């Protein structure tokens, strides 16, 4: 028995040493696998969930270019553009007394929709599905407002029109009473946008398009006011520079601006090429006004002209923020074996240009240059119909 144990002892020792070696090697391998390796790159499959897959339009053609245009039908509305006041009074304007009743209504400017257009072109890049484009926008509109004055009543037999650019709204000051009035406002806007963009999926049915670039803008505005006293007022002013005749006031300015812009366009895809659109953008323009001109004069029926005001302000500079939001619907589809893609969209947008009104308002008949800039905002809203072709 002892002999058998003596023969098997070496084999038992060899087996124990082998098992210990295997166990130690397994433990060492596990600790190495759990230890982080700072220099080892992360597997690509772990990065994919955070990557927004490209969603741009890709045709089979080799040009990789897109182009298109838009028809715009916008209405521009600017603050502090009132023509004047329509006033009725119980006493003659030249001789106000205690207890006299003076009432009136401000005459607002009549704004209207005007057509315009956009043209754009872009090119797709291989680098991470980026693209670059340039877009030119043109808008030009002229609107006119007129009034024949108020209707007099038995208790208030005196009615007239008075310009707000020269005196307070209900001040019966001699020399500023007229029977008819009109105002013509002319606005011209041009924009040139150059930007980089990327279109990508955020969900299976939702795509975003991030935009960053530069905007260049040109503005021209003019305002002409004409007030006429044809002599049919119930009272004829006898003092000041009034009497029968015509008061003409003309203001104009032109400016250019340049700055950065950023935007986000979203498409909510319904299927079969149909989608809902929601876009927004913001830009901040360094704006330089070339010249502001202000002129006012009164010409009586005898042909004598009396200049009331003439003021010129060269090159004022300021920053003009601008924001645009639009919503609508669109449809697009590939055709000719995906060699072409055509897209149609219709949106209604709202824009605001802060402090775009640089017309001066004169508020004293004694101090001719006593004035201020109302700095009203310019609002633009309306329809934009767009067609785009990728090839």
C-alpha contacts under 8 A as a table, 3 or more apart, distances in Angstrom:
res1	aa1	res2	aa2	distance
1	X	4	X	5.21
1	X	5	X	6.51
2	X	5	X	5.19
2	X	6	X	6.16
3	X	6	X	5.08
3	X	7	X	6.37
4	X	7	X	5.16
4	X	8	X	6.40
5	X	8	X	5.28
5	X	9	X	6.03
6	X	9	X	5.47
6	X	10	X	7.86
7	X	10	X	6.93
8	X	11	X	5.39
8	X	12	X	6.41
9	X	12	X	5.20
9	X	13	X	6.35
10	X	13	X	5.22
10	X	14	X	6.25
11	X	14	X	5.11
11	X	15	X	6.24
12	X	15	X	5.17
12	X	16	X	6.25
13	X	16	X	5.19
13	X	17	X	6.31
14	X	17	X	5.28
14	X	18	X	6.33
15	X	18	X	5.20
15	X	19	X	6.28
16	X	19	X	5.27
16	X	20	X	6.27
17	X	20	X	5.20
17	X	21	X	6.26
18	X	21	X	5.13
18	X	22	X	6.32
19	X	22	X	5.22
19	X	23	X	6.21
20	X	23	X	5.23
20	X	24	X	6.15
21	X	24	X	5.23
21	X	25	X	6.19
22	X	25	X	5.14
22	X	26	X	6.18
23	X	26	X	5.19
23	X	27	X	6.27
24	X	27	X	5.22
24	X	28	X	6.18
25	X	28	X	5.10
25	X	29	X	6.21
26	X	29	X	5.17
26	X	30	X	6.31
27	X	30	X	5.20
27	X	31	X	6.34
28	X	31	X	5.29
28	X	32	X	6.32
29	X	32	X	5.20
29	X	33	X	6.25
30	X	33	X	5.14
30	X	34	X	6.36
31	X	34	X	5.24
31	X	35	X	6.22
32	X	35	X	5.20
33	X	36	X	7.75
37	X	40	X	5.51
42	X	46	X	7.07
42	X	47	X	7.94
43	X	46	X	5.73
43	X	47	X	7.35
44	X	47	X	5.33
44	X	48	X	6.68
45	X	48	X	5.52
46	X	49	X	7.01
47	X	50	X	5.88
47	X	51	X	6.81
48	X	51	X	5.26
52	X	200	X	5.66
52	X	201	X	5.61
52	X	202	X	6.43
53	X	200	X	5.49
53	X	201	X	5.57
54	X	128	X	7.85
54	X	129	X	6.17
54	X	198	X	7.74
54	X	199	X	5.99
54	X	200	X	4.29
54	X	201	X	6.32
55	X	199	X	5.29
55	X	200	X	4.44
55	X	201	X	5.71
55	X	207	X	6.82
56	X	129	X	7.34
56	X	198	X	7.56
56	X	199	X	5.20
56	X	200	X	6.81
57	X	341	X	7.58
57	X	390	X	7.44
58	X	64	X	7.40
58	X	390	X	7.93
59	X	64	X	7.17
59	X	334	X	7.83
59	X	338	X	5.46
59	X	339	X	5.14
59	X	340	X	5.90
59	X	341	X	6.87
59	X	390	X	7.06
59	X	391	X	6.33
60	X	338	X	5.83
60	X	339	X	4.78
60	X	340	X	7.63
61	X	64	X	6.74
61	X	339	X	5.22
61	X	340	X	7.48
61	X	391	X	6.00
62	X	391	X	7.82
63	X	391	X	6.14
64	X	123	X	6.00
64	X	124	X	5.56
64	X	390	X	7.22
64	X	391	X	5.94
65	X	121	X	7.56
65	X	122	X	5.84
65	X	123	X	4.47
65	X	124	X	6.32
65	X	390	X	5.92
65	X	391	X	5.64
66	X	121	X	5.75
66	X	122	X	5.28
66	X	123	X	6.23
66	X	388	X	7.00
66	X	389	X	5.57
66	X	390	X	4.20
66	X	391	X	6.17
67	X	119	X	7.84
67	X	120	X	5.68
67	X	121	X	4.12
67	X	122	X	6.25
67	X	388	X	5.74
67	X	389	X	5.64
67	X	390	X	6.72
68	X	119	X	6.01
68	X	120	X	5.57
68	X	121	X	6.49
68	X	386	X	7.31
68	X	387	X	5.51
68	X	388	X	4.23
68	X	389	X	6.13
69	X	117	X	7.28
69	X	118	X	5.33
69	X	119	X	4.25
69	X	120	X	6.08
69	X	386	X	5.78
69	X	387	X	5.76
69	X	388	X	6.77
70	X	117	X	5.47
70	X	118	X	4.82
70	X	119	X	6.42
70	X	384	X	6.35
70	X	385	X	5.32
70	X	386	X	4.18
70	X	387	X	6.44
71	X	115	X	7.34
71	X	116	X	6.15
71	X	117	X	4.67
71	X	118	X	6.61
71	X	384	X	5.78
71	X	385	X	5.25
71	X	386	X	6.57
72	X	115	X	5.56
72	X	116	X	4.85
72	X	117	X	5.30
72	X	118	X	7.52
72	X	382	X	7.31
72	X	383	X	5.75
72	X	384	X	4.52
72	X	385	X	6.49
73	X	113	X	6.18
73	X	114	X	5.56
73	X	115	X	4.44
73	X	116	X	6.23
73	X	382	X	5.64
73	X	383	X	5.21
73	X	384	X	6.54
74	X	113	X	5.14
74	X	114	X	5.56
74	X	115	X	6.41
74	X	116	X	7.55
74	X	380	X	6.45
74	X	381	X	5.41
74	X	382	X	4.12
74	X	383	X	6.22
75	X	111	X	6.94
75	X	112	X	5.59
75	X	113	X	4.12
75	X	114	X	6.17
75	X	380	X	5.58
75	X	381	X	5.51
75	X	382	X	6.02
76	X	111	X	6.85
76	X	112	X	7.31
76	X	113	X	7.25
76	X	378	X	7.01
76	X	379	X	5.72
76	X	380	X	4.42
76	X	381	X	6.77
77	X	111	X	6.19
77	X	378	X	5.86
77	X	379	X	5.07
77	X	380	X	6.25
78	X	81	X	6.40
78	X	357	X	7.09
78	X	376	X	6.51
78	X	377	X	5.83
78	X	378	X	4.37
78	X	379	X	6.03
79	X	357	X	7.32
79	X	376	X	4.53
79	X	377	X	5.60
79	X	378	X	6.58
80	X	357	X	7.79
80	X	374	X	6.59
80	X	375	X	7.93
80	X	376	X	5.81
81	X	108	X	7.00
81	X	109	X	6.14
82	X	106	X	6.97
82	X	107	X	5.81
82	X	108	X	4.55
82	X	109	X	5.46
82	X	164	X	7.47
83	X	106	X	7.69
83	X	107	X	5.51
83	X	108	X	6.02
83	X	109	X	6.15
83	X	145	X	7.51
83	X	163	X	6.71
83	X	164	X	6.99
83	X	181	X	7.90
83	X	182	X	7.23
83	X	183	X	6.23
83	X	225	X	7.53
84	X	106	X	5.94
84	X	107	X	5.44
84	X	108	X	7.71
84	X	161	X	6.95
84	X	162	X	5.70
84	X	163	X	4.32
84	X	164	X	4.70
84	X	165	X	7.51
84	X	169	X	7.45
85	X	104	X	6.38
85	X	105	X	5.56
85	X	106	X	4.42
85	X	107	X	5.65
85	X	161	X	5.75
85	X	162	X	5.40
85	X	163	X	6.38
85	X	164	X	6.55
85	X	169	X	5.85
85	X	170	X	7.43
86	X	104	X	5.26
86	X	105	X	5.24
86	X	106	X	6.30
86	X	107	X	6.82
86	X	149	X	5.85
86	X	150	X	5.82
86	X	159	X	7.54
86	X	160	X	6.15
86	X	161	X	4.73
86	X	162	X	6.71
87	X	102	X	7.08
87	X	103	X	5.79
87	X	104	X	4.10
87	X	105	X	6.63
87	X	149	X	7.89
87	X	150	X	6.68
87	X	159	X	5.62
87	X	160	X	5.47
87	X	161	X	6.01
87	X	162	X	7.44
87	X	170	X	6.88
88	X	102	X	6.00
88	X	103	X	5.62
88	X	104	X	6.03
88	X	150	X	6.82
88	X	151	X	7.86
88	X	152	X	6.54
88	X	156	X	5.91
88	X	157	X	7.14
88	X	158	X	5.45
88	X	159	X	4.19
88	X	160	X	6.52
89	X	92	X	7.11
89	X	93	X	7.43
89	X	100	X	7.46
89	X	101	X	5.75
89	X	102	X	4.46
89	X	103	X	6.49
89	X	156	X	4.87
89	X	157	X	6.56
89	X	158	X	5.06
89	X	159	X	6.32
90	X	100	X	5.99
90	X	101	X	5.49
90	X	102	X	6.66
90	X	155	X	6.00
90	X	156	X	4.05
90	X	157	X	5.98
90	X	158	X	6.27
91	X	95	X	6.95
91	X	96	X	6.19
91	X	97	X	7.55
91	X	100	X	6.45
91	X	101	X	7.69
91	X	156	X	7.35
91	X	157	X	7.62
91	X	158	X	6.63
92	X	95	X	5.57
92	X	96	X	6.64
92	X	158	X	6.35
92	X	235	X	6.38
93	X	96	X	6.16
93	X	158	X	7.75
93	X	172	X	4.56
93	X	173	X	6.10
93	X	174	X	6.09
93	X	177	X	7.91
93	X	235	X	7.77
93	X	237	X	7.61
94	X	172	X	6.63
94	X	173	X	6.07
94	X	174	X	4.84
94	X	237	X	6.38
94	X	238	X	7.72
94	X	239	X	7.79
96	X	100	X	6.61
96	X	172	X	7.18
97	X	100	X	5.58
101	X	156	X	7.66
102	X	170	X	6.85
103	X	170	X	6.99
104	X	169	X	7.97
104	X	170	X	6.79
106	X	169	X	7.59
107	X	147	X	7.98
109	X	144	X	7.49
109	X	145	X	5.65
109	X	183	X	7.77
110	X	143	X	6.90
110	X	144	X	6.61
110	X	145	X	5.57
111	X	143	X	6.13
111	X	144	X	7.90
112	X	143	X	6.59
113	X	382	X	7.77
114	X	139	X	7.87
114	X	140	X	7.33
114	X	141	X	5.78
115	X	139	X	7.06
115	X	140	X	7.69
115	X	141	X	7.93
116	X	137	X	7.83
116	X	138	X	5.74
116	X	139	X	4.75
116	X	140	X	6.87
117	X	137	X	6.06
117	X	138	X	5.58
117	X	139	X	6.93
118	X	135	X	6.91
118	X	136	X	5.54
118	X	137	X	4.47
118	X	138	X	6.40
119	X	135	X	5.72
119	X	136	X	5.46
119	X	137	X	6.85
120	X	133	X	7.02
120	X	134	X	5.60
120	X	135	X	4.16
120	X	136	X	6.36
121	X	133	X	5.55
121	X	134	X	5.76
121	X	135	X	6.74
122	X	131	X	6.92
122	X	132	X	5.44
122	X	133	X	3.85
122	X	134	X	6.42
123	X	131	X	5.61
123	X	132	X	5.65
123	X	133	X	6.49
124	X	129	X	7.04
124	X	130	X	6.22
124	X	131	X	4.25
124	X	132	X	6.68
125	X	128	X	7.66
125	X	129	X	5.96
125	X	130	X	5.38
125	X	131	X	5.42
125	X	132	X	7.92
126	X	129	X	5.59
126	X	130	X	7.01
127	X	130	X	6.06
129	X	198	X	6.42
129	X	199	X	7.65
130	X	196	X	7.05
130	X	197	X	5.81
130	X	198	X	4.77
130	X	199	X	7.61
131	X	196	X	5.85
131	X	197	X	5.41
131	X	198	X	6.28
132	X	194	X	7.54
132	X	195	X	5.75
132	X	196	X	4.45
132	X	197	X	6.15
133	X	194	X	5.88
133	X	195	X	5.78
133	X	196	X	6.72
134	X	192	X	7.12
134	X	193	X	5.48
134	X	194	X	4.47
134	X	195	X	6.69
135	X	191	X	7.90
135	X	192	X	5.70
135	X	193	X	5.11
135	X	194	X	6.66
136	X	190	X	7.34
136	X	191	X	5.62
136	X	192	X	4.62
136	X	193	X	6.54
137	X	189	X	7.89
137	X	190	X	5.50
137	X	191	X	5.00
137	X	192	X	6.57
138	X	188	X	7.87
138	X	189	X	6.07
138	X	190	X	4.78
138	X	191	X	6.84
139	X	188	X	5.82
139	X	189	X	5.18
139	X	190	X	6.45
140	X	186	X	7.78
140	X	187	X	5.85
140	X	188	X	4.40
140	X	189	X	6.37
141	X	186	X	5.97
141	X	187	X	5.48
141	X	188	X	6.53
142	X	184	X	7.02
142	X	185	X	5.73
142	X	186	X	4.44
142	X	187	X	6.42
143	X	184	X	5.85
143	X	185	X	5.49
143	X	186	X	6.66
144	X	182	X	7.18
144	X	183	X	5.60
144	X	184	X	4.46
144	X	185	X	6.42
145	X	182	X	5.49
145	X	183	X	5.19
145	X	184	X	6.61
146	X	180	X	7.57
146	X	181	X	5.58
146	X	182	X	4.01
146	X	183	X	6.35
147	X	180	X	5.76
147	X	181	X	5.39
147	X	182	X	6.39
148	X	179	X	6.21
148	X	180	X	4.52
148	X	181	X	6.65
149	X	159	X	7.02
149	X	160	X	5.71
149	X	161	X	5.63
149	X	179	X	5.72
149	X	180	X	5.92
149	X	181	X	7.83
150	X	159	X	5.71
150	X	160	X	6.49
150	X	161	X	7.65
151	X	159	X	6.61
152	X	156	X	6.02
152	X	157	X	4.83
152	X	158	X	5.99
152	X	159	X	5.50
153	X	156	X	4.97
153	X	157	X	5.14
153	X	158	X	7.99
154	X	157	X	5.55
156	X	159	X	7.58
157	X	234	X	7.67
158	X	233	X	7.74
158	X	234	X	6.20
158	X	235	X	7.25
159	X	233	X	7.42
159	X	234	X	7.73
160	X	177	X	5.56
160	X	178	X	5.49
160	X	179	X	5.59
160	X	233	X	7.20
161	X	177	X	5.63
161	X	178	X	4.92
161	X	179	X	5.94
161	X	180	X	6.82
161	X	181	X	7.21
162	X	167	X	7.93
162	X	169	X	7.52
162	X	176	X	5.74
162	X	177	X	5.35
162	X	178	X	6.26
163	X	166	X	5.97
163	X	167	X	6.80
163	X	169	X	7.78
163	X	176	X	7.35
163	X	227	X	7.78
164	X	167	X	5.52
164	X	168	X	6.10
164	X	169	X	5.78
164	X	361	X	7.71
164	X	363	X	7.58
165	X	360	X	7.79
165	X	361	X	4.63
165	X	362	X	4.89
165	X	363	X	6.17
166	X	361	X	6.85
166	X	362	X	4.55
166	X	363	X	4.54
166	X	364	X	5.81
166	X	365	X	6.46
167	X	171	X	6.97
167	X	362	X	7.04
167	X	363	X	4.59
167	X	364	X	5.54
167	X	365	X	6.60
168	X	171	X	5.65
168	X	363	X	6.42
172	X	176	X	7.89
172	X	177	X	7.94
173	X	176	X	6.20
173	X	177	X	7.81
174	X	177	X	6.92
174	X	237	X	5.43
174	X	238	X	7.19
174	X	239	X	5.90
174	X	240	X	6.00
174	X	242	X	6.79
175	X	237	X	5.80
175	X	238	X	7.59
175	X	239	X	6.28
175	X	240	X	4.91
175	X	241	X	5.21
175	X	242	X	3.47
175	X	243	X	6.49
176	X	242	X	6.16
177	X	229	X	7.17
177	X	237	X	7.62
177	X	242	X	7.47
178	X	181	X	7.36
178	X	227	X	6.05
178	X	228	X	5.44
178	X	229	X	4.42
178	X	230	X	7.76
178	X	233	X	7.68
179	X	227	X	7.55
179	X	228	X	5.99
179	X	229	X	5.06
179	X	230	X	6.62
179	X	231	X	7.96
179	X	232	X	7.21
179	X	233	X	6.54
180	X	227	X	5.88
180	X	228	X	5.32
180	X	229	X	6.84
181	X	225	X	7.35
181	X	226	X	5.57
181	X	227	X	4.37
181	X	228	X	6.25
182	X	225	X	5.76
182	X	226	X	5.34
182	X	227	X	6.67
183	X	223	X	7.00
183	X	224	X	5.54
183	X	225	X	4.44
183	X	226	X	6.48
184	X	223	X	5.68
184	X	224	X	5.18
184	X	225	X	6.64
185	X	221	X	7.35
185	X	222	X	5.84
185	X	223	X	4.61
185	X	224	X	6.65
186	X	220	X	7.87
186	X	221	X	5.53
186	X	222	X	5.23
186	X	223	X	6.51
187	X	219	X	7.49
187	X	220	X	5.86
187	X	221	X	4.74
187	X	222	X	6.91
188	X	218	X	7.98
188	X	219	X	5.77
188	X	220	X	5.11
188	X	221	X	6.54
189	X	217	X	7.33
189	X	218	X	5.81
189	X	219	X	4.87
189	X	220	X	6.74
190	X	217	X	5.68
190	X	218	X	5.14
190	X	219	X	6.73
191	X	215	X	6.92
191	X	216	X	5.63
191	X	217	X	4.49
191	X	218	X	6.52
192	X	215	X	5.78
192	X	216	X	5.11
192	X	217	X	6.50
193	X	213	X	7.33
193	X	214	X	5.89
193	X	215	X	4.56
193	X	216	X	6.45
194	X	213	X	5.67
194	X	214	X	5.49
194	X	215	X	6.56
195	X	211	X	6.53
195	X	212	X	5.48
195	X	213	X	3.83
195	X	214	X	6.21
196	X	211	X	5.88
196	X	212	X	5.63
196	X	213	X	6.05
197	X	209	X	6.55
197	X	210	X	5.46
197	X	211	X	4.45
197	X	212	X	6.53
198	X	209	X	5.43
198	X	210	X	5.55
198	X	211	X	6.95
199	X	207	X	6.83
199	X	208	X	5.65
199	X	209	X	4.16
199	X	210	X	6.64
200	X	207	X	5.50
200	X	208	X	5.52
200	X	209	X	6.42
201	X	204	X	6.78
201	X	205	X	7.76
201	X	206	X	6.06
201	X	207	X	4.40
201	X	208	X	6.35
202	X	205	X	7.97
202	X	206	X	5.61
202	X	207	X	5.48
202	X	208	X	6.62
203	X	206	X	4.86
203	X	207	X	6.86
205	X	268	X	6.06
205	X	269	X	5.06
205	X	270	X	7.24
206	X	266	X	7.26
206	X	267	X	5.82
206	X	268	X	4.87
206	X	269	X	6.12
207	X	266	X	5.75
207	X	267	X	5.27
207	X	268	X	6.81
207	X	269	X	7.98
208	X	264	X	6.79
208	X	265	X	5.75
208	X	266	X	4.66
208	X	267	X	6.62
209	X	264	X	5.59
209	X	265	X	4.90
209	X	266	X	6.30
210	X	262	X	7.83
210	X	263	X	6.12
210	X	264	X	4.83
210	X	265	X	6.67
211	X	262	X	5.48
211	X	263	X	4.93
211	X	264	X	6.08
212	X	260	X	7.76
212	X	261	X	5.92
212	X	262	X	4.47
212	X	263	X	6.54
213	X	260	X	5.94
213	X	261	X	5.38
213	X	262	X	6.45
214	X	258	X	7.38
214	X	259	X	5.74
214	X	260	X	4.44
214	X	261	X	5.37
215	X	258	X	5.72
215	X	259	X	5.54
215	X	260	X	6.03
215	X	261	X	6.25
215	X	283	X	7.45
215	X	285	X	7.63
216	X	256	X	7.48
216	X	257	X	5.67
216	X	258	X	4.48
216	X	259	X	6.76
216	X	285	X	7.85
217	X	256	X	5.51
217	X	257	X	4.93
217	X	258	X	6.33
218	X	254	X	7.58
218	X	255	X	5.80
218	X	256	X	4.39
218	X	257	X	6.40
219	X	254	X	5.55
219	X	255	X	5.19
219	X	256	X	6.24
220	X	252	X	7.65
220	X	253	X	5.98
220	X	254	X	4.27
220	X	255	X	6.50
221	X	252	X	5.59
221	X	253	X	5.59
221	X	254	X	6.36
222	X	250	X	7.41
222	X	251	X	5.61
222	X	252	X	4.03
222	X	253	X	6.50
223	X	250	X	5.80
223	X	251	X	5.25
223	X	252	X	6.30
224	X	248	X	7.44
224	X	249	X	5.82
224	X	250	X	4.54
224	X	251	X	6.55
225	X	248	X	5.81
225	X	249	X	5.11
225	X	250	X	6.43
226	X	246	X	6.92
226	X	247	X	5.77
226	X	248	X	4.71
226	X	249	X	6.56
227	X	246	X	5.66
227	X	247	X	4.99
227	X	248	X	6.52
228	X	244	X	7.56
228	X	245	X	5.90
228	X	246	X	4.46
228	X	247	X	6.34
229	X	232	X	7.41
229	X	233	X	7.55
229	X	243	X	7.10
229	X	244	X	4.82
229	X	245	X	5.32
229	X	246	X	6.35
230	X	233	X	7.72
230	X	244	X	5.59
230	X	245	X	6.50
231	X	236	X	7.04
231	X	243	X	7.74
231	X	244	X	5.37
233	X	236	X	6.35
236	X	243	X	6.16
236	X	244	X	7.71
237	X	240	X	7.83
237	X	242	X	6.06
237	X	243	X	5.49
238	X	242	X	7.19
238	X	243	X	6.68
239	X	242	X	6.67
241	X	298	X	7.59
241	X	306	X	7.77
242	X	245	X	7.59
242	X	300	X	7.99
243	X	300	X	7.01
244	X	300	X	5.78
244	X	301	X	6.07
245	X	298	X	7.09
245	X	299	X	5.52
245	X	300	X	3.85
245	X	301	X	5.01
246	X	298	X	5.63
246	X	299	X	5.28
246	X	300	X	6.25
246	X	301	X	7.99
247	X	296	X	7.36
247	X	297	X	5.85
247	X	298	X	4.33
247	X	299	X	6.46
248	X	296	X	5.70
248	X	297	X	5.51
248	X	298	X	6.30
249	X	294	X	7.58
249	X	295	X	5.62
249	X	296	X	4.22
249	X	297	X	6.56
250	X	293	X	7.89
250	X	294	X	5.93
250	X	295	X	5.26
250	X	296	X	6.42
251	X	292	X	7.34
251	X	293	X	5.46
251	X	294	X	4.48
251	X	295	X	6.38
251	X	359	X	6.59
251	X	360	X	7.97
252	X	292	X	5.80
252	X	293	X	5.39
252	X	294	X	6.87
252	X	359	X	7.39
253	X	289	X	7.05
253	X	290	X	7.08
253	X	291	X	5.60
253	X	292	X	4.42
253	X	293	X	6.42
253	X	358	X	7.56
254	X	289	X	5.84
254	X	290	X	5.64
254	X	291	X	6.42
254	X	292	X	7.28
255	X	287	X	6.74
255	X	288	X	5.53
255	X	289	X	4.06
255	X	290	X	5.37
255	X	291	X	7.81
256	X	287	X	5.68
256	X	288	X	5.61
256	X	289	X	6.57
256	X	290	X	7.74
257	X	285	X	5.35
257	X	286	X	5.23
257	X	287	X	4.06
257	X	288	X	6.23
258	X	284	X	7.99
258	X	285	X	4.94
258	X	286	X	5.36
258	X	287	X	6.69
259	X	283	X	6.75
259	X	284	X	5.51
259	X	285	X	4.31
259	X	286	X	5.88
260	X	283	X	5.60
260	X	284	X	6.03
260	X	285	X	7.04
261	X	281	X	7.14
261	X	282	X	5.67
261	X	283	X	4.07
261	X	284	X	6.79
262	X	281	X	5.64
262	X	282	X	5.62
262	X	283	X	6.44
263	X	279	X	7.58
263	X	280	X	5.59
263	X	281	X	3.86
263	X	282	X	6.28
264	X	279	X	5.94
264	X	280	X	5.54
264	X	281	X	6.33
265	X	277	X	7.53
265	X	278	X	6.13
265	X	279	X	4.24
265	X	280	X	6.34
266	X	277	X	5.85
266	X	278	X	5.19
266	X	279	X	5.93
267	X	275	X	6.11
267	X	276	X	5.74
267	X	277	X	4.93
267	X	278	X	6.65
268	X	275	X	5.27
268	X	276	X	4.99
268	X	277	X	6.47
269	X	273	X	7.34
269	X	274	X	6.17
269	X	275	X	4.26
269	X	276	X	6.54
270	X	273	X	7.32
270	X	274	X	5.52
270	X	275	X	5.30
270	X	276	X	7.65
271	X	274	X	5.63
271	X	275	X	7.27
273	X	331	X	5.18
273	X	332	X	5.10
273	X	333	X	5.93
274	X	329	X	7.52
274	X	330	X	5.86
274	X	331	X	4.49
274	X	332	X	6.88
275	X	329	X	5.82
275	X	330	X	5.39
275	X	331	X	6.28
276	X	327	X	7.67
276	X	328	X	5.97
276	X	329	X	4.50
276	X	330	X	6.36
277	X	326	X	7.95
277	X	327	X	5.36
277	X	328	X	5.02
277	X	329	X	5.39
277	X	330	X	6.97
277	X	347	X	7.59
278	X	325	X	7.73
278	X	326	X	5.99
278	X	327	X	4.56
278	X	328	X	6.75
279	X	325	X	5.82
279	X	326	X	5.33
279	X	327	X	6.38
280	X	323	X	7.66
280	X	324	X	5.61
280	X	325	X	4.47
280	X	326	X	6.50
281	X	323	X	5.92
281	X	324	X	5.32
281	X	325	X	6.72
282	X	321	X	7.62
282	X	322	X	5.85
282	X	323	X	4.52
282	X	324	X	6.45
283	X	321	X	6.03
283	X	322	X	5.38
283	X	323	X	6.57
284	X	319	X	6.82
284	X	320	X	5.87
284	X	321	X	4.44
284	X	322	X	6.22
285	X	319	X	5.64
285	X	320	X	5.13
285	X	321	X	6.18
285	X	322	X	7.77
286	X	317	X	7.54
286	X	318	X	6.21
286	X	319	X	4.71
286	X	320	X	6.49
287	X	317	X	5.74
287	X	318	X	5.42
287	X	319	X	5.66
287	X	320	X	6.47
288	X	315	X	6.20
288	X	316	X	6.15
288	X	317	X	4.54
288	X	318	X	6.68
289	X	292	X	7.37
289	X	314	X	7.45
289	X	315	X	4.96
289	X	316	X	5.48
289	X	317	X	6.24
290	X	314	X	6.33
290	X	315	X	4.94
290	X	316	X	7.59
291	X	312	X	7.17
291	X	313	X	5.93
291	X	314	X	4.59
291	X	315	X	5.63
291	X	316	X	7.89
292	X	312	X	5.71
292	X	313	X	5.21
292	X	314	X	6.42
292	X	315	X	7.99
292	X	358	X	7.88
292	X	359	X	7.98
293	X	310	X	7.75
293	X	311	X	6.12
293	X	312	X	4.77
293	X	313	X	6.78
294	X	309	X	7.38
294	X	310	X	5.51
294	X	311	X	5.01
294	X	312	X	6.23
294	X	360	X	7.61
295	X	308	X	7.80
295	X	309	X	5.56
295	X	310	X	4.41
295	X	311	X	6.52
296	X	307	X	6.10
296	X	308	X	5.23
296	X	309	X	4.91
296	X	310	X	6.30
297	X	305	X	6.70
297	X	306	X	5.60
297	X	307	X	4.13
297	X	308	X	4.98
297	X	309	X	6.85
298	X	305	X	5.57
298	X	306	X	5.16
298	X	307	X	6.26
298	X	308	X	6.93
299	X	302	X	7.94
299	X	303	X	5.96
299	X	304	X	5.46
299	X	305	X	4.22
299	X	306	X	6.28
300	X	303	X	5.47
300	X	304	X	5.60
300	X	305	X	6.68
301	X	304	X	7.45
307	X	310	X	7.57
308	X	368	X	6.73
309	X	368	X	5.92
309	X	369	X	6.93
311	X	369	X	7.70
313	X	316	X	7.35
320	X	353	X	6.76
320	X	354	X	5.89
320	X	355	X	6.88
320	X	356	X	7.43
321	X	353	X	6.08
321	X	354	X	5.68
322	X	351	X	7.19
322	X	352	X	5.67
322	X	353	X	4.66
322	X	354	X	6.50
323	X	351	X	5.61
323	X	352	X	5.60
323	X	353	X	7.00
324	X	349	X	6.95
324	X	350	X	5.74
324	X	351	X	4.41
324	X	352	X	6.83
325	X	349	X	5.53
325	X	350	X	5.38
325	X	351	X	6.57
326	X	347	X	6.12
326	X	348	X	5.41
326	X	349	X	3.82
326	X	350	X	6.18
327	X	347	X	5.19
327	X	348	X	5.67
327	X	349	X	6.48
328	X	345	X	7.35
328	X	346	X	5.60
328	X	347	X	3.98
328	X	348	X	6.21
329	X	345	X	5.80
329	X	346	X	5.69
329	X	347	X	6.49
330	X	343	X	7.32
330	X	344	X	5.50
330	X	345	X	4.01
330	X	346	X	6.30
331	X	343	X	5.77
331	X	344	X	5.39
331	X	345	X	6.46
332	X	341	X	7.17
332	X	342	X	5.63
332	X	343	X	4.03
332	X	344	X	6.23
333	X	341	X	5.69
333	X	342	X	5.82
333	X	343	X	6.63
334	X	337	X	7.43
334	X	338	X	5.07
334	X	339	X	7.37
334	X	340	X	5.76
334	X	341	X	4.29
334	X	342	X	6.61
335	X	338	X	5.13
335	X	339	X	6.57
335	X	340	X	5.59
335	X	341	X	6.16
336	X	339	X	5.50
336	X	340	X	6.34
337	X	340	X	7.79
338	X	341	X	6.89
339	X	391	X	6.53
340	X	389	X	7.21
340	X	390	X	5.75
340	X	391	X	5.04
341	X	389	X	5.73
341	X	390	X	5.05
341	X	391	X	6.80
342	X	387	X	7.45
342	X	388	X	5.81
342	X	389	X	4.63
342	X	390	X	6.49
343	X	387	X	5.75
343	X	388	X	5.13
343	X	389	X	6.47
344	X	385	X	7.62
344	X	386	X	5.75
344	X	387	X	4.72
344	X	388	X	6.60
345	X	385	X	5.86
345	X	386	X	5.15
345	X	387	X	6.62
346	X	383	X	7.19
346	X	384	X	5.75
346	X	385	X	4.48
346	X	386	X	6.32
347	X	383	X	5.88
347	X	384	X	5.34
347	X	385	X	6.60
348	X	381	X	7.28
348	X	382	X	5.45
348	X	383	X	4.57
348	X	384	X	6.22
349	X	381	X	5.44
349	X	382	X	5.68
349	X	383	X	6.59
349	X	384	X	7.55
350	X	379	X	7.46
350	X	380	X	5.98
350	X	381	X	4.42
350	X	382	X	6.99
351	X	379	X	5.70
351	X	380	X	4.99
351	X	381	X	6.06
352	X	377	X	6.85
352	X	378	X	5.77
352	X	379	X	4.59
352	X	380	X	6.36
353	X	356	X	6.01
353	X	377	X	5.76
353	X	378	X	5.04
353	X	379	X	6.43
354	X	376	X	7.32
354	X	377	X	4.72
354	X	378	X	6.53
355	X	358	X	7.62
355	X	375	X	4.57
355	X	376	X	5.12
355	X	377	X	4.74
355	X	378	X	7.21
356	X	375	X	6.26
356	X	376	X	6.24
356	X	377	X	5.42
356	X	378	X	5.69
357	X	373	X	7.73
357	X	374	X	6.93
357	X	375	X	4.76
357	X	376	X	4.98
357	X	377	X	6.37
357	X	378	X	7.02
358	X	373	X	6.01
358	X	374	X	7.25
358	X	375	X	5.85
358	X	376	X	7.97
359	X	373	X	6.12
359	X	374	X	7.33
359	X	375	X	7.78
360	X	371	X	6.35
360	X	372	X	5.60
360	X	373	X	4.69
360	X	374	X	6.94
361	X	371	X	5.36
361	X	372	X	5.58
361	X	373	X	6.25
361	X	374	X	7.14
362	X	368	X	7.30
362	X	369	X	6.88
362	X	370	X	5.89
362	X	371	X	4.28
362	X	372	X	6.86
363	X	370	X	6.30
363	X	371	X	5.92
364	X	367	X	5.47
364	X	368	X	6.35
364	X	369	X	7.97
364	X	370	X	6.07
364	X	371	X	7.78
365	X	368	X	6.20
367	X	370	X	5.45
